[in-house]
Amino acid sequence: METALPGQKTALVVSAHAADFVWRCGGAIALHRRLGYDVTVACLSFGERGESAKLWKQQGMTLERVKADRRREAEAAARVLDVHDIRFFDLGDYPLDFGAETRDRMVDLIRAVQPTFMMSHSLWDPYNTDHMNTTRFVLECRMIAQAWGHNPGQKVLGAPQLYLFEPHQTEQMGWKPDVFLDITEVWDKKRAAIECMEGQEHLWHFYTNVAENRANHFQRNSGGQAGGRAAKYAEAFQSMFPRTVDEL
């Protein structure tokens, strides 16, 4: 696995299911691709058992057909968002099946990407434990990737920020955003990627509405009516670690 070149800006998104990266940070992906970042997306599962109800309602549906359809949707969305690289771990969902082999595989990917920043789910999600277990898994792999004694000879990871993207039922998750990102200029890409997710059409309007509401929060937190920057669509994130700055 090749390691990112020195000086290359990179990002790694770890998505529990094949559609999560689209709903929750599709705008961030498209925007940072436009800014010159190489963005890698790792889908731990296809969401084939728990997030594909529309497909399972079709007569004669099989697990392999569902997985193939969800993969096709995710790959189409990734192309729309100009994702640099998308990986499918195929761990099964509801629940995700983590293990030592998967952990080593993710650590290798993190070290290869050398992400400037990372993104994954909220720390708490009682409605979908795949989500919160993914972030615990990501935190563990990030820690291992920083360890000099793990696979000596590989390039050790620095300390990339981990941004937690917005969960579906925000108020229940103990998730508190401290970053609002204006995605207005790439909204057309995110909406097109959303529409690639045919198996979850019921969420198309929901996540459009989320982006509109977060745009209002972006404007209020950038100065409000006393000079805030207008935005039509935005995404929100919670920083996992302190950020270091030279000025405010």
N, C-alpha and C positions, 0 to 999 in steps of 0.2 A: 504494500500500500504506500503510494507516494505521499510525502509530507509537503504541506503548503510551502511555497517559496518565501524566503525572508522578505518582509515588507508587504506581503500580500494581505489585504484586508479580507477576513473570512468570518462566517457565522455558521453556527450549527443549531438546527431546530430539531428537537426530539419530540415526536408526536406519538402518543399512545396508539391511536388508530389512524387509518389512512386519510381521514377527512379533517382531523383536528387542526393541522397546520394551516388549512385554508380558512376556516372560520376565524381562527384566533390570532393569526399573525400573517395572513396572506399579504396584507398591505406592507408590513415591515419587510417581508421578503422582496417584494417587487421594488420597493423604494431603495433598499440597500443594493439590490442588483444594479439599479440605475446609478447608484453612487460608486459602483465599481467593486463591490464585495462579491466574493465567491460564496454562495449560500448552499450549504448541504442540508438536506432534510432526511432524517432517519425515522421511518414509520415502523414502529415495533410490531404492529399487527395491521390487518386489513379491516378490522372492525366487523369481521364476517359473521360473528354470532350475535353480538349485542347491538350493533348499530346499522343493521341492514334489513329492518323489518319490511320495508317496501318490496325488497327483492324476495324475501322468504314467503311473501303472500302470493307469489306467482306459482302456479301449479307445476310440480315436477322439479322445483329448484333443488340444487345440491350445494354442498359446502364449497366444492371446488369452483362451481360456476359463480357463486357469490364472491369468492375471493378474486376470481379473474375479473369480474365486473368492477369491484372496488379498486383493484390495481389499475385497471384501465382509466377509471375516473381520476385517481390520484396522479397518474402519469400525465393525463391531459391537463389537469390543473397546474401541475409543476411546469409544464411547457408554457402555459399562459403566463405564469409568474416569473418565467425565465430562471427557474431553479438551476443552479450549477450542477448539482448531483443529488439524486434521490436514491435512498437505500431502503429495501424492505426486509426487515428481520424475520417476519412471518412467525411470531411467537405464539400465535393464538390469542384470543381475547376472551374476556369474561370468564375467568381472569387471565391476565397476561402471565406467562410462565417464564419467570426470570430464573437464572442459574449462573453458575460460575463461567460456563462457556460463553454465555451471552454477555456477561460482565466484561470478560477479556476482549470480546469482539467490540464492545462499545468503547472501552478504554483505547484500543488500537485506533478506532475511528477518530476519537477526540484528539489523540496525539497526532494523527495524520492531518487533520483539518487545522489544528492549532487555532481554534476560533478566537476572534477578537471579542465576540460575545456569544452566549448561548441562550436558548429559549426553551421552556417547557411549561408544564401545567402548574396549577396551584398546589400548595402543600396539603390542602385538606379538600376532600370531595366525597362525602358519604353517599352521594348518588351514584358515583362511578369510581370505585376504588382503583381501577386501572389507571386513572389520571394521576391520583396522588402517589400511587406506587411507582409510577414512571418517574416522577420528580425525585423521590427518594433514591431510586436507582441512578438517576442522572447525577445527583449530588455525590453518591458513593463513587461512581465512575470518575467524576471530576477530581475527587480527592486522590484516587489511585493514580490517575494520569499525572498528578503533581509529584508523585513519590519517586525520588531518584533511584530507589532500590527495586522498583518494578520494571522488569525488562531493561536492565542497563544497556545503554547503547541507543535506545530510542530517544528522540527529542522530548524532553520533559515539558509538560504544560505549564504555562504561567498562571495567571489568576483571572480568567475571563469572567465578566459579570454574567450571572444567570438571571434572565428576565422571566418572570412567571406571567404567562399570558392569561387573559380573562376567562374564567370558567363560565359555564352555561348559566347556573343559578347563582349569580355573583354574591348576593346577600347572605347565602348559606355557607360560604366557603372560607370565611375569615381572610379574604383576599382584599388588600387595600392598595389601589394603584398609586404610584408616585411618579410615573412617567406617562405622558400623553404624546403620541406621535401623529403628526398631521400626515394622512395618506391620501389627501384629496387628489394630488397629481397622478396617483396610480390607482385610484378607485376603479376605473374602468377595467383594469387587469384583475383586481380582487373580485369584482362582481362577476366577471367572465369565469374566473376560477371557481367561484361559488356555484355557478350554474353547471359546471362540470360534474358536480356531486348530485347526480340524478337520483341516487338511492336515498337521499335525505332532503328532498325538495321542500319539505315542511320547514326547514331551517333557513331557506334563502331570505325571506323577508325579515326573520328574526335578527340575523346578523347584519343586515342592511340597517335596521333600526338601531342596533347597538353602535354601529359606526357613526350614525348621525348624532346619537346622544353623546358619544365621546368627543365629537367635534365641538359640541357646545361646551363641554368641560375643558377642552383644549383652549378655546377662546377665553373662557373665564379665568383660567390659570395662567394665561399669557398676558393678562392685563385687563380683562373684562371690557366693559364699555368705555373705560378710560384709556383705550389704546391697544386692546388685545388683538391679536392677529386672527382674522377670520379663517375658519376651516369648515368644510362641508362634511368631511369624513375623517375619523381618527381611530386609532387603536390605543388601548391602555395596557400598562404593564406594571408589575411590582418588582422592584429590585431585590434580589436575595442578599446581596452584600453591599457594604458601604462603597461609595464612589469617591475617588480621590481627585481633587481639583486644585488648580493654581489660583483661581479667582472665582467669585460668584457673580 
